[in-house]
Amino acid sequence: MEPYKGQGGIQMLLTAEQEAQHIVSNARNLRNKRLKQAKEEAEREAAQYRAQMEEEYQKSISETTGSSGSNVRKLEEETDAKIRNIKRSASKVSSEIVDMMLKYISNVKV
């Protein structure tokens, strides 16, 4: 009868080992699923971040380009205003300069 007891114990050990393998297998499967999920989430977040950074970059480029054009326009307007002021000032004093030059030219010292 003792040989049967040994076989029953071996059978119990084999059953327990199979159950343990099943538990380990399930745990591995769950871990793999979670890793796959985490990878997909990370890829999604990376894609969103990349899109956001690309959008900000494009926006900064358009602002830089736009401000460059507006800076040129602003400088042209300032230059035109300064030229007008110089011409206005010159026209005010031109008659005085002509009179002064005529005075010096017409006065002959002997």
N, CA, C and O atoms as a GROMACS GRO file, in nm:
protein
  440
    1MET      N    1   0.079  -0.118   0.000
    1MET     CA    2   0.000   0.000   0.000
    1MET      C    3   0.085   0.126   0.000
    1MET      O    4   0.040   0.230  -0.048
    2GLU      N    5   0.202   0.118   0.052
    2GLU     CA    6   0.289   0.234   0.056
    2GLU      C    7   0.328   0.283  -0.083
    2GLU      O    8   0.338   0.404  -0.102
    3PRO      N    9   0.351   0.197  -0.180
    3PRO     CA   10   0.385   0.248  -0.313
    3PRO      C   11   0.273   0.335  -0.370
    3PRO      O   12   0.300   0.428  -0.446
    4TYR      N   13   0.150   0.307  -0.335
    4TYR     CA   14   0.039   0.388  -0.383
    4TYR      C   15   0.040   0.525  -0.319
    4TYR      O   16   0.005   0.624  -0.383
    5LYS      N   17   0.081   0.533  -0.192
    5LYS     CA   18   0.089   0.661  -0.124
    5LYS      C   19   0.192   0.750  -0.192
    5LYS      O   20   0.169   0.869  -0.210
    6GLY      N   21   0.304   0.692  -0.231
    6GLY     CA   22   0.409   0.768  -0.299
    6GLY      C   23   0.362   0.821  -0.433
    6GLY      O   24   0.394   0.933  -0.471
    7GLN      N   25   0.286   0.740  -0.505
    7GLN     CA   26   0.234   0.784  -0.633
    7GLN      C   27   0.132   0.896  -0.616
    7GLN      O   28   0.127   0.988  -0.697
    8GLY      N   29   0.052   0.887  -0.511
    8GLY     CA   30  -0.046   0.993  -0.483
    8GLY      C   31   0.023   1.123  -0.451
    8GLY      O   32  -0.021   1.229  -0.494
    9GLY      N   33   0.131   1.116  -0.376
    9GLY     CA   34   0.208   1.237  -0.344
    9GLY      C   35   0.274   1.296  -0.468
    9GLY      O   36   0.280   1.418  -0.485
   10ILE      N   37   0.324   1.207  -0.555
   10ILE     CA   38   0.386   1.254  -0.679
   10ILE      C   39   0.281   1.320  -0.768
   10ILE      O   40   0.306   1.423  -0.830
   11GLN      N   41   0.164   1.258  -0.770
   11GLN     CA   42   0.055   1.314  -0.851
   11GLN      C   43   0.016   1.451  -0.799
   11GLN      O   44  -0.010   1.542  -0.877
   12MET      N   45   0.012   1.466  -0.667
   12MET     CA   46  -0.022   1.595  -0.606
   12MET      C   47   0.085   1.698  -0.641
   12MET      O   48   0.053   1.814  -0.670
   13LEU      N   49   0.211   1.656  -0.638
   13LEU     CA   50   0.319   1.748  -0.673
   13LEU      C   51   0.310   1.789  -0.820
   13LEU      O   52   0.330   1.906  -0.853
   14LEU      N   53   0.281   1.695  -0.907
   14LEU     CA   54   0.267   1.726  -1.049
   14LEU      C   55   0.150   1.822  -1.072
   14LEU      O   56   0.161   1.916  -1.152
   15THR      N   57   0.040   1.797  -1.004
   15THR     CA   58  -0.076   1.886  -1.016
   15THR      C   59  -0.042   2.025  -0.965
   15THR      O   60  -0.077   2.125  -1.028
   16ALA      N   61   0.026   2.032  -0.852
   16ALA     CA   62   0.065   2.161  -0.796
   16ALA      C   63   0.161   2.234  -0.889
   16ALA      O   64   0.152   2.355  -0.907
   17GLU      N   65   0.252   2.158  -0.948
   17GLU     CA   66   0.348   2.218  -1.041
   17GLU      C   67   0.276   2.273  -1.164
   17GLU      O   68   0.310   2.381  -1.213
   18GLN      N   69   0.178   2.199  -1.214
   18GLN     CA   70   0.102   2.245  -1.330
   18GLN      C   71   0.024   2.372  -1.296
   18GLN      O   72   0.017   2.465  -1.376
   19GLU      N   73  -0.034   2.376  -1.176
   19GLU     CA   74  -0.108   2.494  -1.134
   19GLU      C   75  -0.012   2.614  -1.121
   19GLU      O   76  -0.046   2.726  -1.160
   20ALA      N   77   0.105   2.590  -1.067
   20ALA     CA   78   0.204   2.697  -1.053
   20ALA      C   79   0.247   2.748  -1.191
   20ALA      O   80   0.261   2.868  -1.211
   21GLN      N   81   0.267   2.655  -1.284
   21GLN     CA   82   0.305   2.695  -1.419
   21GLN      C   83   0.194   2.777  -1.484
   21GLN      O   84   0.220   2.874  -1.555
   22HIS      N   85   0.070   2.737  -1.458
   22HIS     CA   86  -0.045   2.809  -1.512
   22HIS      C   87  -0.050   2.951  -1.453
   22HIS      O   88  -0.073   3.047  -1.526
   23ILE      N   89  -0.028   2.963  -1.322
   23ILE     CA   90  -0.030   3.094  -1.256
   23ILE      C   91   0.083   3.182  -1.312
   23ILE      O   92   0.062   3.300  -1.342
   24VAL      N   93   0.202   3.125  -1.325
   24VAL     CA   94   0.316   3.199  -1.379
   24VAL      C   95   0.289   3.242  -1.523
   24VAL      O   96   0.319   3.355  -1.562
   25SER      N   97   0.230   3.152  -1.601
   25SER     CA   98   0.198   3.181  -1.741
   25SER      C   99   0.098   3.297  -1.750
   25SER      O  100   0.113   3.388  -1.830
   26ASN      N  101  -0.005   3.290  -1.664
   26ASN     CA  102  -0.104   3.398  -1.662
   26ASN      C  103  -0.040   3.531  -1.622
   26ASN      O  104  -0.070   3.636  -1.681
   27ALA      N  105   0.048   3.526  -1.523
   27ALA     CA  106   0.116   3.648  -1.479
   27ALA      C  107   0.202   3.705  -1.591
   27ALA      O  108   0.203   3.827  -1.612
   28ARG      N  109   0.273   3.620  -1.663
   28ARG     CA  110   0.354   3.666  -1.776
   28ARG      C  111   0.267   3.728  -1.885
   28ARG      O  112   0.300   3.833  -1.940
   29ASN      N  113   0.155   3.662  -1.914
   29ASN     CA  114   0.064   3.715  -2.015
   29ASN      C  115   0.011   3.853  -1.974
   29ASN      O  116   0.007   3.945  -2.055
   30LEU      N  117  -0.029   3.865  -1.847
   30LEU     CA  118  -0.078   3.994  -1.798
   30LEU      C  119   0.032   4.100  -1.805
   30LEU      O  120   0.006   4.214  -1.844
   31ARG      N  121   0.155   4.062  -1.767
   31ARG     CA  122   0.267   4.156  -1.772
   31ARG      C  123   0.293   4.199  -1.916
   31ARG      O  124   0.316   4.317  -1.943
   32ASN      N  125   0.290   4.104  -2.009
   32ASN     CA  126   0.313   4.136  -2.149
   32ASN      C  127   0.205   4.230  -2.204
   32ASN      O  128   0.234   4.322  -2.280
   33LYS      N  129   0.079   4.203  -2.165
   33LYS     CA  130  -0.030   4.291  -2.208
   33LYS      C  131  -0.009   4.432  -2.154
   33LYS      O  132  -0.026   4.530  -2.226
   34ARG      N  133   0.029   4.440  -2.027
   34ARG     CA  134   0.051   4.571  -1.965
   34ARG      C  135   0.169   4.644  -2.030
   34ARG      O  136   0.163   4.765  -2.053
   35LEU      N  137   0.275   4.570  -2.061
   35LEU     CA  138   0.390   4.631  -2.130
   35LEU      C  139   0.349   4.683  -2.268
   35LEU      O  140   0.390   4.792  -2.309
   36LYS      N  141   0.269   4.604  -2.338
   36LYS     CA  142   0.222   4.645  -2.469
   36LYS      C  143   0.136   4.771  -2.458
   36LYS      O  144   0.149   4.864  -2.537
   37GLN      N  145   0.047   4.773  -2.357
   37GLN     CA  146  -0.037   4.889  -2.332
   37GLN      C  147   0.048   5.012  -2.302
   37GLN      O  148   0.026   5.120  -2.357
   38ALA      N  149   0.146   4.994  -2.214
   38ALA     CA  150   0.234   5.106  -2.176
   38ALA      C  151   0.310   5.158  -2.297
   38ALA      O  152   0.327   5.279  -2.313
   39LYS      N  153   0.356   5.067  -2.383
   39LYS     CA  154   0.428   5.108  -2.503
   39LYS      C  155   0.337   5.188  -2.595
   39LYS      O  156   0.379   5.291  -2.648
   40GLU      N  157   0.215   5.143  -2.614
   40GLU     CA  158   0.119   5.215  -2.699
   40GLU      C  159   0.088   5.352  -2.642
   40GLU      O  160   0.081   5.450  -2.716
   41GLU      N  161   0.069   5.359  -2.509
   41GLU     CA  162   0.043   5.489  -2.444
   41GLU      C  163   0.161   5.583  -2.463
   41GLU      O  164   0.143   5.701  -2.492
   42ALA      N  165   0.281   5.531  -2.445
   42ALA     CA  166   0.402   5.612  -2.460
   42ALA      C  167   0.415   5.663  -2.604
   42ALA      O  168   0.452   5.778  -2.627
   43GLU      N  169   0.386   5.576  -2.700
   43GLU     CA  170   0.393   5.618  -2.841
   43GLU      C  171   0.290   5.726  -2.871
   43GLU      O  172   0.319   5.821  -2.943
   44ARG      N  173   0.169   5.710  -2.816
   44ARG     CA  174   0.065   5.812  -2.835
   44ARG      C  175   0.108   5.945  -2.775
   44ARG      O  176   0.096   6.049  -2.839
   45GLU      N  177   0.159   5.940  -2.651
   45GLU     CA  178   0.204   6.063  -2.585
   45GLU      C  179   0.319   6.127  -2.661
   45GLU      O  180   0.324   6.249  -2.675
   46ALA      N  181   0.411   6.046  -2.710
   46ALA     CA  182   0.524   6.098  -2.787
   46ALA      C  183   0.475   6.165  -2.915
   46ALA      O  184   0.525   6.270  -2.954
   47ALA      N  185   0.378   6.103  -2.981
   47ALA     CA  186   0.324   6.160  -3.104
   47ALA      C  187   0.252   6.293  -3.075
   47ALA      O  188   0.267   6.389  -3.151
   48GLN      N  189   0.177   6.298  -2.966
   48GLN     CA  190   0.110   6.422  -2.928
   48GLN      C  191   0.212   6.531  -2.897
   48GLN      O  192   0.198   6.645  -2.940
   49TYR      N  193   0.314   6.495  -2.821
   49TYR     CA  194   0.418   6.592  -2.785
   49TYR      C  195   0.491   6.641  -2.910
   49TYR      O  196   0.518   6.760  -2.924
   50ARG      N  197   0.522   6.549  -2.999
   50ARG     CA  198   0.590   6.585  -3.124
   50ARG      C  199   0.503   6.681  -3.205
   50ARG      O  200   0.553   6.781  -3.258
   51ALA      N  201   0.373   6.652  -3.214
   51ALA     CA  202   0.282   6.739  -3.288
   51ALA      C  203   0.274   6.877  -3.224
   51ALA      O  204   0.273   6.979  -3.293
   52GLN      N  205   0.270   6.880  -3.091
   52GLN     CA  206   0.263   7.007  -3.020
   52GLN      C  207   0.390   7.089  -3.044
   52GLN      O  208   0.383   7.209  -3.071
   53MET      N  209   0.505   7.025  -3.035
   53MET     CA  210   0.632   7.094  -3.057
   53MET      C  211   0.643   7.144  -3.201
   53MET      O  212   0.694   7.254  -3.226
   54GLU      N  213   0.597   7.064  -3.295
   54GLU     CA  214   0.600   7.103  -3.436
   54GLU      C  215   0.511   7.225  -3.458
   54GLU      O  216   0.548   7.318  -3.530
   55GLU      N  217   0.393   7.224  -3.395
   55GLU     CA  218   0.301   7.336  -3.408
   55GLU      C  219   0.363   7.463  -3.350
   55GLU      O  220   0.355   7.570  -3.412
   56GLU      N  221   0.425   7.453  -3.231
   56GLU     CA  222   0.489   7.569  -3.170
   56GLU      C  223   0.605   7.619  -3.257
   56GLU      O  224   0.625   7.739  -3.271
   57TYR      N  225   0.680   7.526  -3.315
   57TYR     CA  226   0.792   7.564  -3.401
   57TYR      C  227   0.741   7.638  -3.524
   57TYR      O  228   0.795   7.743  -3.561
   58GLN      N  229   0.638   7.585  -3.588
   58GLN     CA  230   0.581   7.650  -3.706
   58GLN      C  231   0.527   7.788  -3.670
   58GLN      O  232   0.540   7.883  -3.747
   59LYS      N  233   0.465   7.797  -3.553
   59LYS     CA  234   0.411   7.925  -3.509
   59LYS      C  235   0.523   8.026  -3.487
   59LYS      O  236   0.511   8.141  -3.528
   60SER      N  237   0.631   7.983  -3.423
   60SER     CA  238   0.743   8.075  -3.400
   60SER      C  239   0.808   8.116  -3.531
   60SER      O  240   0.851   8.231  -3.545
   61ILE      N  241   0.816   8.025  -3.628
   61ILE     CA  242   0.872   8.060  -3.758
   61ILE      C  243   0.783   8.163  -3.827
   61ILE      O  244   0.833   8.261  -3.884
   62SER      N  245   0.653   8.141  -3.824
   62SER     CA  246   0.563   8.236  -3.890
   62SER      C  247   0.566   8.371  -3.820
   62SER      O  248   0.557   8.474  -3.886
   63GLU      N  249   0.579   8.372  -3.687
   63GLU     CA  250   0.589   8.500  -3.615
   63GLU      C  251   0.719   8.570  -3.650
   63GLU      O  252   0.719   8.692  -3.670
   64THR      N  253   0.828   8.496  -3.658
   64THR     CA  254   0.957   8.555  -3.690
   64THR      C  255   0.955   8.612  -3.831
   64THR      O  256   1.001   8.724  -3.854
   65THR      N  257   0.902   8.535  -3.924
   65THR     CA  258   0.894   8.581  -4.062
   65THR      C  259   0.801   8.701  -4.072
   65THR      O  260   0.832   8.800  -4.139
   66GLY      N  261   0.688   8.692  -4.006
   66GLY     CA  262   0.592   8.802  -4.008
   66GLY      C  263   0.649   8.927  -3.944
   66GLY      O  264   0.631   9.036  -3.997
   67SER      N  265   0.716   8.913  -3.831
   67SER     CA  266   0.770   9.029  -3.763
   67SER      C  267   0.884   9.089  -3.844
   67SER      O  268   0.907   9.210  -3.838
   68SER      N  269   0.956   9.006  -3.919
   68SER     CA  270   1.063   9.056  -4.003
   68SER      C  271   1.006   9.149  -4.110
   68SER      O  272   1.058   9.258  -4.134
   69GLY      N  273   0.898   9.106  -4.172
   69GLY     CA  274   0.832   9.189  -4.271
   69GLY      C  275   0.776   9.316  -4.211
   69GLY      O  276   0.785   9.422  -4.273
   70SER      N  277   0.720   9.307  -4.094
   70SER     CA  278   0.665   9.425  -4.029
   70SER      C  279   0.776   9.517  -3.982
   70SER      O  280   0.759   9.639  -3.980
   71ASN      N  281   0.892   9.459  -3.942
   71ASN     CA  282   1.006   9.542  -3.903
   71ASN      C  283   1.058   9.622  -4.023
   71ASN      O  284   1.090   9.740  -4.010
   72VAL      N  285   1.066   9.558  -4.137
   72VAL     CA  286   1.110   9.627  -4.258
   72VAL      C  287   1.014   9.739  -4.291
   72VAL      O  288   1.057   9.850  -4.323
   73ARG      N  289   0.887   9.712  -4.284
   73ARG     CA  290   0.785   9.813  -4.312
   73ARG      C  291   0.798   9.930  -4.214
   73ARG      O  292   0.791  10.047  -4.253
   74LYS      N  293   0.817   9.896  -4.087
   74LYS     CA  294   0.829   9.999  -3.985
   74LYS      C  295   0.953  10.085  -4.009
   74LYS      O  296   0.947  10.207  -3.997
   75LEU      N  297   1.066  10.021  -4.042
   75LEU     CA  298   1.188  10.096  -4.071
   75LEU      C  299   1.172  10.186  -4.194
   75LEU      O  300   1.221  10.298  -4.195
   76GLU      N  301   1.104  10.137  -4.296
   76GLU     CA  302   1.080  10.219  -4.415
   76GLU      C  303   0.996  10.341  -4.380
   76GLU      O  304   1.023  10.451  -4.427
   77GLU      N  305   0.893  10.322  -4.298
   77GLU     CA  306   0.809  10.434  -4.257
   77GLU      C  307   0.888  10.536  -4.176
   77GLU      O  308   0.873  10.656  -4.197
   78GLU      N  309   0.972  10.488  -4.085
   78GLU     CA  310   1.055  10.578  -4.005
   78GLU      C  311   1.152  10.656  -4.093
   78GLU      O  312   1.173  10.776  -4.074
   79THR      N  313   1.213  10.586  -4.190
   79THR     CA  314   1.307  10.650  -4.282
   79THR      C  315   1.237  10.757  -4.365
   79THR      O  316   1.289  10.867  -4.382
   80ASP      N  317   1.120  10.724  -4.416
   80ASP     CA  318   1.043  10.822  -4.494
   80ASP      C  319   1.008  10.944  -4.410
   80ASP      O  320   1.017  11.057  -4.458
   81ALA      N  321   0.969  10.922  -4.285
   81ALA     CA  322   0.936  11.033  -4.196
   81ALA      C  323   1.058  11.121  -4.171
   81ALA      O  324   1.046  11.243  -4.170
   82LYS      N  325   1.174  11.061  -4.151
   82LYS     CA  326   1.297  11.139  -4.128
   82LYS      C  327   1.335  11.219  -4.253
   82LYS      O  328   1.376  11.334  -4.244
   83ILE      N  329   1.321  11.156  -4.370
   83ILE     CA  330   1.350  11.228  -4.495
   83ILE      C  331   1.257  11.347  -4.511
   83ILE      O  332   1.302  11.455  -4.549
   84ARG      N  333   1.130  11.331  -4.482
   84ARG     CA  334   1.034  11.442  -4.492
   84ARG      C  335   1.073  11.555  -4.396
   84ARG      O  336   1.066  11.672  -4.432
   85ASN      N  337   1.114  11.517  -4.273
   85ASN     CA  338   1.154  11.618  -4.174
   85ASN      C  339   1.277  11.695  -4.222
   85ASN      O  340   1.284  11.817  -4.208
   86ILE      N  341   1.374  11.624  -4.278
   86ILE     CA  342   1.496  11.689  -4.328
   86ILE      C  343   1.463  11.784  -4.443
   86ILE      O  344   1.513  11.896  -4.449
   87LYS      N  345   1.377  11.738  -4.534
   87LYS     CA  346   1.338  11.824  -4.647
   87LYS      C  347   1.263  11.948  -4.598
   87LYS      O  348   1.284  12.058  -4.649
   88ARG      N  349   1.176  11.929  -4.500
   88ARG     CA  350   1.100  12.041  -4.444
   88ARG      C  351   1.197  12.142  -4.379
   88ARG      O  352   1.185  12.263  -4.399
   89SER      N  353   1.291  12.091  -4.301
   89SER     CA  354   1.389  12.178  -4.236
   89SER      C  355   1.474  12.250  -4.340
   89SER      O  356   1.503  12.369  -4.326
   90ALA      N  357   1.515  12.178  -4.444
   90ALA     CA  358   1.598  12.238  -4.549
   90ALA      C  359   1.520  12.347  -4.623
   90ALA      O  360   1.577  12.452  -4.655
   91SER      N  361   1.394  12.324  -4.649
   91SER     CA  362   1.315  12.424  -4.721
   91SER      C  363   1.295  12.550  -4.636
   91SER      O  364   1.283  12.660  -4.691
   92LYS      N  365   1.291  12.535  -4.503
   92LYS     CA  366   1.274  12.651  -4.415
   92LYS      C  367   1.400  12.739  -4.416
   92LYS      O  368   1.390  12.862  -4.417
   93VAL      N  369   1.515  12.677  -4.414
   93VAL     CA  370   1.639  12.754  -4.403
   93VAL      C  371   1.705  12.781  -4.537
   93VAL      O  372   1.805  12.852  -4.542
   94SER      N  373   1.653  12.726  -4.646
   94SER     CA  374   1.716  12.744  -4.776
   94SER      C  375   1.718  12.891  -4.819
   94SER      O  376   1.818  12.938  -4.872
   95SER      N  377   1.610  12.961  -4.796
   95SER     CA  378   1.607  13.103  -4.836
   95SER      C  379   1.708  13.183  -4.753
   95SER      O  380   1.772  13.274  -4.806
   96GLU      N  381   1.723  13.151  -4.627
   96GLU     CA  382   1.820  13.221  -4.543
   96GLU      C  383   1.962  13.192  -4.592
   96GLU      O  384   2.047  13.281  -4.594
   97ILE      N  385   1.989  13.067  -4.632
   97ILE     CA  386   2.122  13.029  -4.680
   97ILE      C  387   2.153  13.100  -4.812
   97ILE      O  388   2.264  13.149  -4.832
   98VAL      N  389   2.055  13.105  -4.901
   98VAL     CA  390   2.074  13.174  -5.029
   98VAL      C  391   2.105  13.322  -5.004
   98VAL      O  392   2.196  13.377  -5.066
   99ASP      N  393   2.030  13.384  -4.916
   99ASP     CA  394   2.054  13.525  -4.883
   99ASP      C  395   2.193  13.546  -4.826
   99ASP      O  396   2.263  13.640  -4.862
  100MET      N  397   2.234  13.457  -4.736
  100MET     CA  398   2.364  13.468  -4.673
  100MET      C  399   2.474  13.451  -4.778
  100MET      O  400   2.572  13.526  -4.776
  101MET      N  401   2.461  13.356  -4.868
  101MET     CA  402   2.561  13.334  -4.971
  101MET      C  403   2.571  13.454  -5.066
  101MET      O  404   2.680  13.497  -5.103
  102LEU      N  405   2.453  13.507  -5.104
  102LEU     CA  406   2.454  13.624  -5.192
  102LEU      C  407   2.522  13.744  -5.125
  102LEU      O  408   2.594  13.820  -5.189
  103LYS      N  409   2.497  13.759  -4.996
  103LYS     CA  410   2.557  13.868  -4.922
  103LYS      C  411   2.710  13.857  -4.923
  103LYS      O  412   2.780  13.956  -4.944
  104TYR      N  413   2.761  13.736  -4.900
  104TYR     CA  414   2.905  13.717  -4.898
  104TYR      C  415   2.967  13.725  -5.037
  104TYR      O  416   3.079  13.774  -5.052
  105ILE      N  417   2.896  13.679  -5.136
  105ILE     CA  418   2.949  13.682  -5.272
  105ILE      C  419   2.948  13.825  -5.327
  105ILE      O  420   3.043  13.867  -5.393
  106SER      N  421   2.842  13.900  -5.299
  106SER     CA  422   2.828  14.034  -5.355
  106SER      C  423   2.916  14.137  -5.284
  106SER      O  424   2.945  14.242  -5.340
  107ASN      N  425   2.958  14.110  -5.163
  107ASN     CA  426   3.046  14.202  -5.093
  107ASN      C  427   3.189  14.177  -5.140
  107ASN      O  428   3.249  14.073  -5.113
  108VAL      N  429   3.239  14.272  -5.208
  108VAL     CA  430   3.374  14.260  -5.258
  108VAL      C  431   3.462  14.351  -5.173
  108VAL      O  432   3.432  14.469  -5.155
  109LYS      N  433   3.565  14.298  -5.125
  109LYS     CA  434   3.658  14.375  -5.044
  109LYS      C  435   3.777  14.411  -5.132
  109LYS      O  436   3.837  14.326  -5.198
  110VAL      N  437   3.808  14.534  -5.131
  110VAL     CA  438   3.920  14.578  -5.212
  110VAL      C  439   4.040  14.607  -5.126
  110VAL      O  440   4.145  14.646  -5.177
   0.00000   0.00000   0.00000
